Amino acid sequence: MRLPLHLAALLVAGCASTPPAAPTLPATLPQDGTVHTCTLIGCNSGMVLDMTVDATLAQLRAGAFTLCRNGSCFRSRLDGFRPGRDPGLLRLDMPREAGLLPLLELQAKPLPTGGTVVSVVYGTGDQVVKQGDVYRVTFHAVNGRTIGEFRGVAHYEKVEPNGPGCGTCYHVYFRQD
């Protein structure tokens, strides 16, 4: 199975905090007695959503954003969007709030046909995920009008980037056109 680019971003996000000097974790002894060495590729459970909103980048920047997981919500204005590496791409990294959102990243890119594609990457950190988690994402224009809305029920896939027995995380990928 090939991971979408955004799921790979969740894995890479875990790598950012990995000490560069240590290439492997301690070896473990599986049931068959062979030595098994684990790498230090980060693994963070979470959700990725790609959705289209009915707004230009400027209208999006003037608006607001809400992300909810099982009724626990985070709200933010989007005026913190800054230009990304690619022309026409905006990026917003949300602040950590008392451990509530270990990773939340938004990226937006205008579509040639109108509207904007927004990618939402949400990592749950040490929060436990469970099948059936409900995610709700809403974007509002400056006047309060809803310009994009999504609701999805998670059916997580198990991911073990370091191999079996070396750390497990769970991802769900949503796409709304």
N, C-alpha and C positions, 0 to 999 in steps of 0.2 A: 504494500500500500504506500502511495506517495503522499507525503504531508503537504497541505497547502502552505504557501509561503508564510502566512500569518501564524500557523501553528509552529512552524520552525522558529518564528520570532519569540514565542513563549519559551522555547527551549534555549535559545540564545540569550534571552534575558536572564536566565539563571546562570549562564556562563559569566556574565559581567562581574559577579561577586566571587568567582572562583579564584583562589590564589594561583598566580601563574607558575610558581616554583614547584608545585606538587603535581606531577603528571598523572598519578593514579591514587586510588584509595587503597587501604590495606587489602591484601588478598583474603579471600574467604574460602572455606573448604566446603564444597558441595557434598551432597550425600554419597557420591561415588568416590570420594577421597581425592579428586584432582584439585589442583589449586586454580582458583578463579579470581582474576584481577578486574576490578571495576575502574572505569575512567571517571573523570570529574565533569562530565557534561551535565549542565544544570537541567533541572526538570521542575516545572511549575504548572500545576493544574489550572485550568481556566477555560475561558470562552473567547472565541474570535467571531466577529460579525462583520460582514461586508453588506452595506445597504446604500441605496440611492436616496438622497434627500432633494426636495424641490426647492433648491436655493443655489445662489452663486456662492463663491468662496467669501465674498464680502458680506453677504447676507448671513451666512453661517457664522462668521466671526462676530457679528453683532448680536447673535442669539444666545441661547442657553441649551444645556444638555443635561439629561437625567439618565442614570443607569441604575436599575434595581435588580437585585438577586433575592428571590424569595421575600420580597417586600422590604428589604433593607436597601435604602436608596442613597445615592450620591448625586448631588446637583452642582453644576458649575456654569458660570458664564463662559463663553468661548472667545472672549477678547484676548486671551493669552495665546491663541494660535500664532505660530511664527512660521515664516517660510521654511520649507524643508530643503533637503539637498537637491531634489529635482525641481526644475521650474514649475510653478503652478501647484506645488504640493505644500500643504500646510500640516503642521504637527503640533500636538498638544500633549504634554506629559502632565498628568494630574498629580497633585501633592499627596503624600501619604497622610492619612488622617487616623491617628491612634490605631494603626494596624488594620483599619477597615479595608483599605484598598492597597495591597502590596504592589500592584502593577496595574496601571490604567493608562492606555495610550490611544490617542485618536490620530488618524491621518485622513486628509481629505484631498481629493483631486477632481477638478472640473471635468465634466463629460463634454465631448464636442457637440453632442445633441441637446445639451441643456441639463441642468441639475448637477449634482456633485456626488461622487462616490465617497463614502466615509467608511473607514475601517476602524473598528473598535477592538482593541486587545485588552482583555481583563484577566489578570492572574489572581487567583484566590490566596496565594501564599500558603500559610499554615491553616487556613480555614478549610474545614472538611467539605468536600463536594459529595452530592448524592444524586443518583439517577432521578430525574424528575424535577431538578432545580428549575425554577422559572425565572427567565431573564426578560427584562423589559427595558428598551432603550427608546428615548424620545428626544427629538430635537425641536426647539421652538424658535421662531423668528423673534426679533426684538419687540414686535407688537403682540407677542403671545400666541400667534397662530402656529399650529403644529405643522412642521415642514418635513418631518420624517418620524415614523413610529414602527417599532418592532416588538413582538412578543414571541418567545420561543421556549419550549420545554427541552431541557438537556437530556440527551442520550449520549453520555460520555464514552469515549474510546480510551482504553488503557494504553499507555505509552511507556516504554522502558528504553530510553535512549542509550543507556549504558549496558543493556542486556538484562536477562532475567536475574533477579536477586540483587540488583544494584540500584534500586530506587524506582519507584513507580509514580506516575502522575496520570491525570485524566483530562482529556481535552474534548471540547465540542466546537464544531464549526457550523455557523449559520450563514446563509446567503439569502438576501432579499433584494430583488431587482425592482 
